[in-house]
Amino acid sequence: MIKMYGIPTCGSIKKAKKFFNDNNIEFEFIDFKKTSMECDKIDEWLKQIEMKTLFNSRGTKYRTLKLKELNLDDEAKREWLCKENMLIKRPVIEYDGKIIVAFDEEKYKEIFDV
């Protein structure tokens, strides 16, 4: 089963949901606002993907918290991801033991064979 993590109001999440629905691909949606991503889950993702891929340094939360001024290293970014899930780039998709971050329709077509 495909798991998609994010928030329902995110534009990238809406695009990913539309892609899956249009291609009759079943998925489970996990809302960051209702289900907090613990450090264990974030660490599991970081075994497969780089911090720069998972950490959203372009979002509203990043700017609101003024994290750019802190010049965070990867360990500090990990700590922030654990306590503030809105810093996770969206969507995060778990599929077939792999982690896919962000929406890219061409990449999705290739991965999901549609």
Secondary structure as the mmCIF struct_conf table of DSSP 4:
data_model
#
loop_
_struct_conf.conf_type_id
_struct_conf.id
_struct_conf.beg_label_comp_id
_struct_conf.beg_label_asym_id
_struct_conf.beg_label_seq_id
_struct_conf.end_label_comp_id
_struct_conf.end_label_asym_id
_struct_conf.end_label_seq_id
STRN STRN1 ILE A 2 GLY A 6
TURN_TY1_P TURN_TY1_P1 PRO A 8 THR A 9
HELX_RH_AL_P HELX_RH_AL_P1 GLY A 11 ASP A 22
TURN_TY1_P TURN_TY1_P2 ASN A 23 ASN A 24
STRN STRN2 PHE A 27 ASP A 31
TURN_TY1_P TURN_TY1_P3 PHE A 32 LYS A 34
BEND BEND1 THR A 35 THR A 35
HELX_LH_PP_P HELX_LH_PP_P1 SER A 36 GLU A 38
HELX_RH_AL_P HELX_RH_AL_P2 CYS A 39 LEU A 46
TURN_TY1_P TURN_TY1_P4 LYS A 47 GLN A 48
BEND BEND2 ILE A 49 ILE A 49
HELX_RH_AL_P HELX_RH_AL_P3 MET A 51 LEU A 54
STRN STRN3 PHE A 55 PHE A 55
BEND BEND3 SER A 57 GLY A 59
HELX_RH_AL_P HELX_RH_AL_P4 THR A 60 THR A 64
TURN_TY1_P TURN_TY1_P5 LEU A 65 LYS A 66
HELX_RH_3T_P HELX_RH_3T_P1 LEU A 67 LEU A 70
TURN_TY1_P TURN_TY1_P6 ASN A 71 ASN A 71
HELX_RH_AL_P HELX_RH_AL_P5 ASP A 74 LYS A 83
HELX_RH_3T_P HELX_RH_3T_P2 ASN A 85 LEU A 87
STRN STRN4 ILE A 88 ILE A 88
BEND BEND4 ARG A 90 ARG A 90
STRN STRN5 VAL A 92 TYR A 95
TURN_TY1_P TURN_TY1_P7 ASP A 96 GLY A 97
STRN STRN6 LYS A 98 VAL A 101
BEND BEND5 ALA A 102 ALA A 102
HELX_RH_AL_P HELX_RH_AL_P6 GLU A 105 ILE A 111
TURN_TY1_P TURN_TY1_P8 PHE A 112 ASP A 113
#
